[in-house]
Amino acid sequence: MKKLLTIILSLCFIASFAAKRKYQYVKITTSKGEVIIKLYNETPLHRDNFLKLAKEGFYNGTIFHRVIKDFMIQGGDPDSKNATPEKMLGSGGLKYTIPAEFRDSLFHKKGVLAAARDNNPEKASSSSQFYIVQGKVWTDSALKVTEETRLKFKIPEWQRQVYKTIGGSPHLDKNYTVYGEVVKGLEMVDNIAAIPTGKANRPKEDIKMTVTVLKKREVRKLEREFKKEAEKK
């Protein structure tokens, strides 16, 4: 009985600790602004992979090589570093993929960070390439068509309201892993999405990025800002 009680108390402690887990944040800086992104704890494989690459400086100097207005901005191809204007991009990466981590609560609303991938049956993600959704605002009728022709499932009502107000790209749901969201600086996404593009949707102007992981003091400052903003509402 005593041993059982000890096990139960230990499990309660672990559950309590997990409930208080802090989020990790990364900052992407470009000539068009910067965003701060919260990485989801619900997608640990993608979260940890992105953090690892960011800490190694892997993304620094790469560009947003594929940009489609009202859809998304994509980057993370290591071949894009110092690439010539004629170079076709989008196939670069490391020699591994990341298993899909689909979660019903995570969907393609405007501002989310998601993993790019090639066409594989497991829907495994690229080791490094990612995109940030700009998307657009949807109507009920357009969402219904997307459900019937692309998704083959019904979008939950609370998510429909987000797509009808904030916007996003619902046709990607449960096809590409969402693993973070912009919490500050969403204007950068809009600025990059507005850039003229050429062949293969590559911007005519190279938008290089620097990706860093926020330190604890930076996270504390950020969370204080969020708290003040919430108190004003």
Long-range contacts (C-beta under 8 A, 24 or more apart in sequence): 22-219, 23-219, 24-51, 24-213, 24-214, 25-183, 25-213, 25-214, 25-218, 25-219, 25-222, 26-50, 26-51, 26-54, 26-180, 26-211, 26-212, 26-213, 26-214, 27-211, 27-212, 27-213, 27-214, 28-59, 28-188, 28-209, 28-210, 28-211, 29-209, 29-210, 29-211, 29-212, 30-64, 30-188, 30-192, 30-207, 30-208, 30-209, 30-210, 31-207, 31-208, 32-188, 32-191, 32-192, 32-195, 32-207, 33-185, 33-187, 33-188, 33-191, 34-185, 34-188, 35-132, 35-182, 35-184, 35-185, 35-186, 35-188, 35-189, 36-182, 36-183, 36-184, 36-185, 36-214, 36-222, 37-113, 37-132, 37-180, 37-181, 37-182, 37-183, 38-180, 38-181, 38-183, 39-113, 39-179, 39-180, 40-103, 40-106, 40-178, 40-179, 40-180, 40-181, 42-101, 42-103, 42-105, 42-106, 43-101, 43-103, 43-106, 43-177, 43-178, 43-179, 44-101, 45-98, 45-99, 45-101, 46-98, 46-101, 46-115, 46-125, 46-177, 46-179, 47-179, 47-180, 49-98, 49-127, 50-113, 50-130, 50-179, 50-180, 51-213, 53-128, 53-211, 54-211, 54-212, 54-213, 55-213, 58-128, 58-211, 59-128, 59-209, 59-210, 59-211, 60-209, 60-210, 60-211, 61-208, 61-209, 61-210, 62-208, 62-209, 63-89, 63-203, 63-206, 63-207, 63-208, 63-209, 64-192, 64-203, 64-207, 64-209, 65-89, 65-90, 65-202, 65-203, 66-90, 66-131, 66-200, 66-201, 66-202, 67-192, 67-193, 67-195, 67-197, 67-201, 67-202, 67-203, 68-193, 68-197, 68-201, 69-134, 69-193, 69-194, 70-134, 70-135, 70-136, 70-193, 71-133, 71-134, 71-135, 71-136, 71-169, 71-193, 72-131, 72-132, 72-133, 72-134, 72-135, 72-169, 72-193, 73-131, 73-132, 73-134, 73-189, 73-192, 73-193, 74-116, 74-129, 74-130, 74-131, 75-129, 75-130, 75-131, 75-209, 76-116, 76-126, 76-128, 76-129, 76-130, 77-128, 77-129, 78-128, 83-206, 88-199, 88-200, 89-200, 89-202, 90-129, 90-200, 92-128, 92-129, 93-126, 93-127, 93-128, 93-129, 94-127, 94-128, 95-127, 96-127, 97-124, 97-125, 97-126, 97-127, 98-124, 98-125, 98-126, 98-127, 98-177, 99-124, 99-125, 100-124, 100-125, 100-177, 101-177, 101-179, 102-174, 102-177, 103-178, 104-156, 106-178, 106-179, 107-155, 107-159, 107-162, 107-168, 107-170, 107-173, 107-178, 108-133, 108-135, 108-168, 108-169, 108-170, 108-172, 108-173, 108-176, 108-178, 109-133, 109-135, 109-159, 109-162, 109-163, 109-166, 109-167, 109-168, 109-181, 110-134, 110-135, 110-166, 110-167, 110-168, 110-186, 110-189, 111-166, 111-181, 111-182, 111-186, 111-189, 112-168, 112-178, 112-180, 112-181, 112-182, 113-178, 113-179, 113-180, 113-181, 113-182, 114-172, 114-176, 114-177, 114-178, 114-179, 115-176, 115-177, 115-179, 116-176, 117-176, 123-175, 123-176, 123-177, 125-176, 125-177, 132-182, 132-189, 133-168, 133-169, 133-172, 133-189, 134-167, 134-189, 134-190, 134-193, 135-167, 135-168, 135-169, 136-167, 136-168, 136-169, 137-163, 137-164, 137-165, 137-166, 137-167, 138-163, 138-164, 138-167, 138-168, 138-170, 139-164, 140-164, 143-170, 146-170, 146-171, 183-222, 183-226, 184-222
